[in-house]
Amino acid sequence: MNFDIPQDIQDYLVVLDDFIEKEIKPLQEQDDNNRFFDHRREHARTDWDNEGLPREDWEELLGEMRRRADAAGHLRYALPEEFGGQNGTNLGMAVIREHLAAKGLGLHNDLQNESSIVGNMPTVLMLRDFGTEQQKKDWLQGSLTGKVRIAFGLTEPEHGSDATWMDTRATRETRDGVDGWSITGEKMWNTGMHVATHDMVFARTSGDDGSAIGITCFVVPTDAPGVKIEEYLWTFNMPTDHPRVSFTKVWVPETAVLGRFDRGLELAQHFVHENRIRQAASSVGAAQFCVNESVRYAGERKPFGKPLAANQGIQFPLVEKHTDCEMIRGLILKTAWQMDQMSKPDVARYLSDKVSMCNYRANRLVCEAADLAMQVHGGMGYSRHKPFEHIYRHHRRYRITEGAEEIQMRKIGGHMFGFISKPKA
């Protein structure tokens, strides 16, 4: 068995590092842009008097970073060549995402906003795989350039992990001779609606509560009558772009249906494994950063006349986390490589439990590593002058979003105990 990272991926990490040094770091140093990354970061990013939304200058900086990354050919790495990408593999994305996160906070990879010089663009692939030719023409290219921004409205105030019980309903309605649908309901954590041009709204169109069949995805213009942002929910990690949104008799034409009618959850599940493995890789990278910084500090800090590193009370917890990083990283890279050997449906059949293992363990690990880094660094570790509190607050959400860790564990248990049938490979 060969456990080496493929040479082309290793070579690409060098290219990315060079791009960061020449293009991204100077942009971060320019015009006091470091205020978004040093101890002022939460205040600099958050417009406290405007519902806690991201400040415009912060989002403009992220946009400039993405433009430069796109011009250099990095932003679309994971996309197919037909969309200007490099056909990046799951293994390649896992290695890259860990590598970037292990560098710590910076403009090159700010995952609080899912923003990175190497982008994750599931909406583009959803439009490619589920959209009609006209929908692709209307929305796909715009999604690549940023002119079209599509939010994702699945979770509801009364229904989180189990979307099959959603209360949002869509009923057939013809207006001015045009067949369409009237949508009424509410969505929660409808991220990005403050800048979105459209929203993917999932609504029940037939069937009973609890059935996975009978839910349809509609692409709804955010300026359609009846769409209302009710409130932005302030979170552990500010700023917020996560609103509760109401839809009151929002009418859309039949052409707004994306994917198969009554099979909307296919879209919701379309990119889940890729998202989870990349998220896990980022978490391991951030955890390794916390460990590395703590080891360095323990060698420099000398209370009572000797380095902290001489104390086994400091050594052993860091040994534990370093070992966890090594083990979980190995599982992530193996699973990502296996994903590249299979079709998307086969990944769901044979690897779904392994992806869940990677995701929940990595997301838990980074929270533990950030907490340990605070402890090793003492008072300064607890302060905002170190990045650990930010890392903890950001990654803590991943233990809930993209499938809570209990959902991941339930899936693993389902495979282990035979509640989920797993065909032989």
Buried (B, 14 or more C-beta within 10 A) or exposed (E): EEEEBBEEBEEBBEEBBEBBEEBBBEBBEEEEBBBBBEBEBBBBBBBEEEBBBBBEBBBEBBEBBBEBBBEBEBBBBBBBEEBEBBEBBBBBBBBBBBBBBBBBBBBBBBBBBBBBBBBBBBBBBBBBEBBEEEBBEBBBBBBBEEEBBBBBBBBBBEBBEEBBBBBBBBEEBEEEEEEBBBBBBBBBBBBBBBEBBBBBBBBBBEEEEEBBEBBBBBBBBBEBEBBEBBEBBBBEBBBBBBBBBBBEEBBBEEBBBBBEEBBBBBBBBBBBBBBBBBBBBBBBBBBBBBBBBBBEBBEEBEEEEEBBBEEEEBBEBBEBBBEBBEEBBEBBBBBBBBBEEBEBEBBBEBBBBBBBBBBBBBBBBBBBBBBBBBBBBBEEBEEBEBBBBBBBBBBBBBBBBBBBBEBBBBBBBBBEEEEBEBEEE
